[in-house]
C-alpha cells in the first residue's frame, strides 16, 4: 500500500474500541479492520492512485465499489433497488415521469453550482479576502424558487 499523509487518508471509520457518541458512529460492518475508506479502494485495486471520495456505493455481495459519483448514485436510488423494498414502499416513485425533466435540471444545477463548487474549492491555492459586509446575492436565482 502506498505511503500516504493525513490529508489523503480519506473518510475515516470509527474503530471497535472507540466510544463515540451517536447511533450512526460505528465501524464499517463489512470491513471491521479497515480504518479509512482508502482501505476499501486498495482492496479493489492495490495500485489505486486516485482520490478516496464519498459517497461510495459498495456492493456487499460482490465486494466491489459500484459507484462514487453522488449524482449517479442519486439517480440509481430512484428505482434500481425497488426489488429490495418491502411491498408498501415499492409504489413510492421518487422520480415521477411528469417531474423527471424538472428534477434532472435541478440536479444538474445543484451538482454543477454547489456540489462540484465545494469539491473544487478543496483545490484552491488562493483564498480571496473576505467580502465587505452587506447583502449577499442569493444562492438560488429567483427562477429556481418558483413552484411548478
Helices and strands as residue ranges (DSSP letters): G 6-8, H 37-44, E 57-59, E 64-67, H 70-79, G 82-84, H 87-90, G 97-99, H 100-109, I 110-115, H 116-121, H 142-145
